[in-house]
């Protein structure tokens, strides 16, 4: 009942907004789109990436602390989110390397300083939005590490180094003997999408030459490999208890991306093969229709509205696989098909500055995942998807 009340409250508040009818009308037209171009060109990729990074900076400017909030179609911008601010930092640094600007540099510095200020004494970062004052969580800590690691590799700033050392050691300290994290994680339950923690932990371990941290990350990957069905689907992949039998694409994609990234760092062939099994199933579906379902059961039967975040994450996965297996046309075809759909789904109207450049949580935006909201992490992954498209990457000086 709480979920229904939440949804109804959002809907009623949204319908009272002046832009509500216009947005609903526009979304209905978008839903009727049956086909999308399959190969976005450089101009489309560049424009969409530029709009996405502008939206992220716009969102940051609505926050008093340097972090990144989410935009709610009913209630406006909220509080900053430490977890997503950490991996947004990673994306902005990548964009900055291609299109440097003083504004971007200040954005990076502001976010970094804020994240260092709010790190817990034991080394972790809190879950949820900053105003919720929740305890530190392993998954969220791993995502902050992503941004700080990237910045450290550019600056060699030991403020970041000491912060990352503390975070890595805390993650290792609270790991269960079986290799998963539970007590200090969301729901207090083991979840396979912590591969997305194991990867940055391994990356930092390699930089610091800490074999014990590498072993901790490997232990988690080993546990996850035992949670995959032969058809590529993963047990314990959802961020709920109720729907763990049909996890959302968002957390499935975390799991797959973490496995493939772990292979890139360590050369673990088993992690790559496990990631490919799931990535191939979803690639084949995308070639039929890029509007992937939001949830998948153990036989890959889909349900619920499209989750744009997960779609963008899978595009990034296929971008990784293009580099690993360039001879496999399916990765390039699936990525181009998905990127074309994501470009279509991005809001671009100049008359709506709080929306311009953003993606909503669900497609349509009244779907069950983050209803009536533009999650900052959806925009982050969209930006990454655009930048990882081979057409964008090969035009390095465009």
C-alpha positions as CSV (number, residue, x, y, z in Angstrom):
1,X,0.0,0.0,0.0
2,X,2.9,2.4,0.7
3,X,4.1,2.1,-2.9
4,X,0.6,2.8,-4.2
5,X,0.2,5.8,-2.0
6,X,3.6,7.1,-3.0
7,X,2.7,6.7,-6.7
8,X,-0.6,8.4,-6.3
9,X,0.9,11.3,-4.3
10,X,3.4,11.8,-7.1
11,X,0.8,11.6,-9.8
12,X,-1.5,14.1,-8.1
13,X,1.3,16.6,-7.4
14,X,2.6,16.2,-11.0
15,X,-0.9,16.8,-12.5
16,X,-1.1,20.1,-10.7
17,X,2.1,21.4,-12.5
18,X,1.7,23.7,-15.5
19,X,3.8,21.5,-17.7
20,X,2.0,18.3,-16.9
21,X,-0.4,18.1,-19.8
22,X,2.4,19.1,-22.3
23,X,4.7,16.5,-20.9
24,X,2.1,13.7,-21.0
25,X,1.2,14.6,-24.6
26,X,4.8,14.6,-25.7
27,X,5.4,11.2,-23.9
28,X,2.4,9.6,-25.6
29,X,3.8,10.7,-29.0
30,X,7.2,9.3,-28.1
31,X,5.6,6.0,-27.1
32,X,4.1,5.6,-30.6
33,X,7.5,5.6,-32.2
34,X,8.0,2.2,-33.7
35,X,11.5,2.3,-35.2
36,X,14.7,4.2,-34.6
37,X,17.8,4.9,-36.7
38,X,20.4,2.2,-36.1
39,X,23.6,4.1,-36.5
40,X,23.8,7.5,-34.8
41,X,26.4,9.8,-36.4
42,X,29.1,11.8,-34.6
43,X,27.0,15.1,-34.6
44,X,24.1,13.3,-32.8
45,X,26.4,11.7,-30.3
46,X,28.3,14.9,-29.5
47,X,25.1,17.0,-29.2
48,X,23.5,14.5,-26.8
49,X,26.6,14.2,-24.7
50,X,26.9,17.9,-24.5
51,X,23.3,18.3,-23.4
52,X,23.8,15.5,-20.8
53,X,26.9,17.1,-19.2
54,X,25.1,20.5,-19.2
55,X,22.2,19.0,-17.4
56,X,24.5,17.5,-14.8
57,X,26.1,20.8,-14.2
58,X,22.7,22.5,-14.0
59,X,21.6,19.9,-11.4
60,X,24.8,20.5,-9.4
61,X,24.1,24.2,-9.4
62,X,20.7,23.6,-7.6
63,X,22.6,22.0,-4.7
64,X,24.2,24.0,-1.9
65,X,27.0,21.5,-1.2
66,X,28.7,20.6,-4.5
67,X,26.9,17.2,-4.9
68,X,24.4,16.2,-7.6
69,X,20.7,16.0,-6.9
70,X,17.9,14.3,-8.9
71,X,15.0,16.2,-10.6
72,X,11.5,15.3,-9.7
73,X,8.8,16.3,-12.2
74,X,6.4,16.9,-9.3
75,X,8.7,18.4,-6.6
76,X,11.7,19.8,-8.3
77,X,15.4,19.2,-7.4
78,X,16.1,17.4,-4.1
79,X,19.1,16.8,-2.0
80,X,22.5,15.6,-3.3
81,X,23.2,11.9,-3.6
82,X,26.8,10.9,-2.5
83,X,26.8,7.5,-4.3
84,X,25.9,8.9,-7.7
85,X,27.9,12.0,-7.2
86,X,30.9,9.8,-7.0
87,X,30.5,8.1,-10.3
88,X,29.2,11.2,-12.0
89,X,32.6,12.7,-11.1
90,X,34.1,9.8,-13.1
91,X,32.0,10.7,-16.2
92,X,32.7,14.4,-16.0
93,X,36.4,13.8,-15.9
94,X,36.1,11.7,-19.0
95,X,34.2,14.4,-20.7
96,X,36.6,17.1,-19.5
97,X,39.5,15.1,-21.1
98,X,37.8,15.6,-24.4
99,X,36.2,19.0,-24.0
100,X,38.1,20.9,-21.3
101,X,36.6,23.9,-19.6
102,X,37.0,25.9,-16.4
103,X,33.3,25.3,-15.5
104,X,33.8,21.6,-15.7
105,X,37.0,21.8,-13.7
106,X,35.2,23.7,-10.9
107,X,32.4,21.2,-10.9
108,X,34.8,18.4,-10.5
109,X,36.7,20.2,-7.6
110,X,33.4,21.1,-5.8
111,X,32.1,17.5,-6.0
112,X,35.4,16.1,-4.9
113,X,35.8,18.4,-1.9
114,X,32.3,17.7,-0.8
115,X,32.7,13.9,-1.0
116,X,35.9,14.1,1.0
117,X,34.2,16.1,3.7
118,X,31.3,13.7,4.2
119,X,33.3,10.4,4.2
120,X,32.6,8.5,7.5
121,X,35.6,8.0,9.9
122,X,35.6,4.2,9.2
123,X,36.1,4.9,5.5
124,X,32.7,4.5,3.9
125,X,30.1,6.8,2.4
126,X,26.4,6.8,3.5
127,X,23.5,5.4,1.6
128,X,20.6,7.4,0.3
129,X,20.5,11.2,-0.2
130,X,22.7,13.3,2.0
131,X,19.9,14.7,4.1
132,X,18.9,11.2,5.2
133,X,22.1,10.8,7.3
134,X,22.2,7.1,6.8
135,X,25.1,4.8,7.8
136,X,27.9,3.9,5.3
137,X,27.1,1.3,2.7
138,X,29.6,-0.9,0.7
139,X,27.9,-0.4,-2.7
140,X,27.7,3.4,-2.4
141,X,31.3,3.5,-1.2
142,X,32.5,1.6,-4.2
143,X,30.8,4.1,-6.5
144,X,32.4,7.1,-4.8
145,X,35.7,5.3,-5.2
146,X,35.2,5.3,-9.0
147,X,35.3,9.1,-9.3
148,X,38.1,9.5,-6.8
149,X,40.2,6.9,-8.4
150,X,39.9,8.6,-11.8
151,X,40.8,12.0,-10.3
152,X,43.7,10.5,-8.4
153,X,45.2,9.1,-11.6
154,X,45.2,12.6,-13.0
155,X,46.4,14.5,-10.0
156,X,48.2,12.0,-7.7
157,X,46.7,14.0,-4.9
158,X,47.3,12.1,-1.6
159,X,44.2,13.6,-0.1
160,X,42.4,11.3,-2.5
161,X,44.8,8.5,-2.0
162,X,44.3,8.4,1.8
163,X,40.6,8.6,1.4
164,X,40.6,5.7,-1.1
165,X,42.9,3.6,1.1
166,X,40.4,4.1,4.0
167,X,37.5,3.2,1.8
168,X,39.1,0.1,0.4
169,X,40.2,-1.2,3.8
170,X,36.7,-0.7,5.2
171,X,35.1,-2.6,2.3
172,X,37.6,-5.5,2.9
173,X,37.1,-5.4,6.6
174,X,33.3,-5.8,6.4
175,X,33.3,-8.5,3.7
176,X,31.7,-11.9,4.7
177,X,33.9,-14.9,4.5
178,X,31.9,-16.3,1.5
179,X,32.9,-13.3,-0.5
180,X,29.7,-11.2,-0.5
181,X,28.8,-8.1,1.5
182,X,25.6,-8.1,3.5
183,X,25.6,-6.6,7.0
184,X,26.9,-3.2,5.7
185,X,24.9,-3.2,2.5
186,X,21.5,-2.2,1.3
187,X,18.8,-4.6,2.7
188,X,21.5,-6.4,4.7
189,X,21.4,-9.1,2.1
190,X,24.0,-10.5,-0.4
191,X,23.6,-9.2,-3.9
192,X,25.5,-10.1,-7.1
193,X,25.6,-6.5,-8.3
194,X,28.4,-5.9,-5.9
195,X,30.6,-6.9,-8.8
196,X,30.3,-3.1,-9.4
197,X,32.2,-2.7,-6.1
198,X,34.7,-5.5,-6.7
199,X,35.9,-3.8,-9.9
200,X,36.9,-0.4,-8.4
201,X,38.3,-2.2,-5.4
202,X,40.5,-4.2,-7.7
203,X,41.5,-1.2,-9.7
204,X,42.6,0.7,-6.6
205,X,44.4,-2.4,-5.3
206,X,46.4,-2.5,-8.5
207,X,47.4,1.1,-8.1
208,X,48.4,0.7,-4.5
209,X,50.0,-2.8,-5.1
210,X,47.8,-4.4,-2.4
211,X,47.4,-8.0,-3.2
212,X,45.1,-8.5,-0.2
213,X,42.6,-6.1,-1.7
214,X,42.7,-7.8,-5.0
215,X,42.0,-11.1,-3.3
216,X,39.0,-9.6,-1.6
217,X,37.6,-8.4,-4.9
218,X,38.3,-11.8,-6.5
219,X,36.5,-13.6,-3.6
220,X,33.4,-11.6,-4.4
221,X,33.6,-12.4,-8.1
222,X,34.0,-16.1,-7.4
223,X,30.8,-16.0,-5.3
224,X,28.9,-14.2,-8.0
225,X,30.0,-16.7,-10.6
226,X,28.2,-19.4,-8.6
227,X,25.0,-17.4,-8.8
228,X,24.6,-17.5,-12.5
229,X,22.3,-19.8,-14.4
230,X,23.5,-21.4,-17.6
231,X,21.3,-19.1,-19.6
232,X,23.2,-16.0,-18.2
233,X,20.6,-14.9,-15.7
234,X,21.7,-14.1,-12.1
235,X,20.1,-15.1,-8.8
236,X,20.1,-12.4,-6.1
237,X,20.3,-9.5,-8.6
238,X,17.5,-7.3,-7.5
239,X,17.5,-4.3,-5.1
240,X,14.3,-5.5,-3.4
241,X,13.3,-8.7,-1.6
242,X,9.8,-8.9,-3.1
243,X,10.9,-9.0,-6.8
244,X,14.2,-10.8,-6.5
245,X,12.9,-13.5,-8.8
246,X,12.7,-10.9,-11.6
247,X,15.4,-8.3,-11.0
248,X,15.5,-4.9,-12.8
249,X,17.7,-4.3,-15.8
250,X,19.5,-1.6,-13.8
251,X,21.0,-4.0,-11.3
252,X,21.5,-6.8,-13.9
253,X,23.6,-4.3,-15.9
254,X,25.6,-3.4,-12.8
255,X,26.4,-7.1,-12.4
256,X,27.4,-7.6,-16.0
257,X,29.4,-4.4,-16.3
258,X,31.3,-5.2,-13.0
259,X,32.2,-8.6,-14.3
260,X,33.6,-7.4,-17.6
261,X,35.4,-4.5,-15.9
262,X,37.0,-6.9,-13.5
263,X,38.3,-8.9,-16.5
264,X,39.8,-5.7,-17.9
265,X,41.6,-5.1,-14.6
266,X,42.7,-8.6,-13.7
267,X,42.4,-10.8,-16.8
268,X,39.9,-13.2,-15.1
269,X,38.5,-15.0,-18.2
270,X,35.7,-16.6,-16.2
271,X,34.3,-13.2,-15.3
272,X,34.4,-12.2,-18.9
273,X,32.6,-15.3,-20.0
274,X,29.9,-14.8,-17.4
275,X,29.4,-11.2,-18.4
276,X,29.2,-12.2,-22.1
277,X,26.5,-14.8,-21.4
278,X,24.1,-12.2,-20.1
279,X,25.2,-9.4,-22.5
280,X,24.5,-11.6,-25.5
281,X,21.0,-12.4,-24.5
282,X,20.2,-8.7,-24.0
283,X,22.0,-7.7,-27.2
284,X,19.8,-10.1,-29.2
285,X,16.7,-8.6,-27.6
286,X,17.9,-5.1,-28.4
287,X,18.3,-5.9,-32.1
288,X,14.6,-6.8,-32.1
289,X,13.5,-3.8,-30.0
290,X,15.8,-1.5,-27.9
291,X,12.9,-0.6,-25.6
292,X,13.9,-3.4,-23.2
293,X,11.6,-4.5,-20.4
294,X,12.4,-3.2,-17.0
295,X,12.5,-6.6,-15.3
296,X,13.5,-10.1,-16.3
297,X,12.7,-13.4,-14.7
298,X,14.9,-16.5,-14.7
299,X,14.0,-17.4,-18.2
300,X,14.6,-13.8,-19.5
301,X,10.9,-13.2,-19.8
302,X,10.4,-9.4,-19.5
303,X,7.9,-7.3,-17.6
304,X,7.3,-3.7,-16.7
305,X,8.2,-0.4,-18.4
306,X,11.6,0.3,-19.9
307,X,14.2,1.5,-17.4
308,X,16.4,4.0,-19.4
309,X,19.2,3.8,-16.9
310,X,19.6,0.0,-17.5
311,X,19.4,0.5,-21.2
312,X,22.3,3.0,-21.1
313,X,24.3,0.7,-18.8
314,X,23.9,-2.1,-21.3
315,X,25.1,0.2,-24.1
316,X,28.3,0.8,-22.0
317,X,28.7,-3.0,-21.6
318,X,28.6,-3.5,-25.3
319,X,31.0,-0.7,-25.8
320,X,33.5,-2.6,-23.5
321,X,32.9,-5.8,-25.5
322,X,33.5,-4.0,-28.9
323,X,37.1,-3.4,-27.7
324,X,37.5,-6.9,-26.3
325,X,35.9,-8.8,-29.2
326,X,36.0,-6.4,-32.2
327,X,35.2,-9.2,-34.6
328,X,31.8,-9.7,-33.0
329,X,29.4,-7.5,-34.9
330,X,26.5,-8.1,-32.5
331,X,28.1,-5.8,-29.9
332,X,28.4,-2.9,-32.3
333,X,25.0,-3.4,-33.8
334,X,23.3,-3.6,-30.3
335,X,25.1,-0.6,-29.1
336,X,24.2,1.5,-32.1
337,X,20.6,0.4,-31.9
338,X,20.4,1.2,-28.2
339,X,22.3,4.6,-28.5
340,X,19.8,5.7,-31.2
341,X,16.9,4.9,-28.9
342,X,18.5,6.7,-26.0
343,X,19.2,9.8,-28.1
344,X,15.5,9.7,-29.0
345,X,14.5,9.3,-25.4
346,X,16.6,12.3,-24.1
347,X,14.6,15.4,-23.5
348,X,15.9,18.3,-25.6
349,X,13.4,21.1,-25.4
350,X,15.1,24.5,-24.6
351,X,11.8,25.7,-23.1
352,X,12.2,23.2,-20.2
353,X,15.7,23.9,-18.7
354,X,15.2,21.6,-15.8
355,X,14.6,18.8,-18.2
356,X,16.8,19.6,-21.2
357,X,19.5,17.0,-21.6
358,X,17.9,14.6,-19.0
359,X,16.4,11.1,-19.2
360,X,13.5,10.0,-17.0
361,X,13.8,6.9,-14.9
362,X,11.2,5.0,-16.8
363,X,9.9,5.2,-20.4
364,X,7.2,6.3,-20.1
365,X,8.0,8.5,-17.2
366,X,5.1,7.2,-15.2
367,X,6.5,3.7,-15.1
368,X,7.3,1.9,-11.8
369,X,11.1,2.7,-11.7
370,X,11.8,6.2,-10.4
371,X,8.3,7.5,-11.6
372,X,8.0,11.1,-12.6
373,X,11.8,11.6,-12.0
374,X,15.0,12.3,-13.9
375,X,17.6,10.4,-11.8
376,X,21.0,12.0,-12.1
377,X,22.5,8.5,-12.6
378,X,20.4,7.9,-15.7
379,X,22.0,11.0,-17.2
380,X,25.4,9.9,-16.0
381,X,25.1,6.5,-17.8
382,X,23.6,8.1,-20.9
383,X,26.7,10.4,-21.1
384,X,28.9,7.4,-20.7
385,X,27.0,5.5,-23.4
386,X,27.5,8.4,-25.9
387,X,31.2,8.8,-25.1
388,X,31.8,5.0,-25.5
389,X,30.2,4.8,-28.9
390,X,33.0,3.9,-31.4
391,X,31.9,6.7,-33.7
392,X,32.3,9.2,-30.9
393,X,35.6,7.8,-29.7
394,X,37.3,7.7,-33.2
395,X,36.4,11.4,-33.7
396,X,38.8,12.4,-30.9
397,X,39.3,15.9,-32.2
398,X,35.9,16.6,-33.6
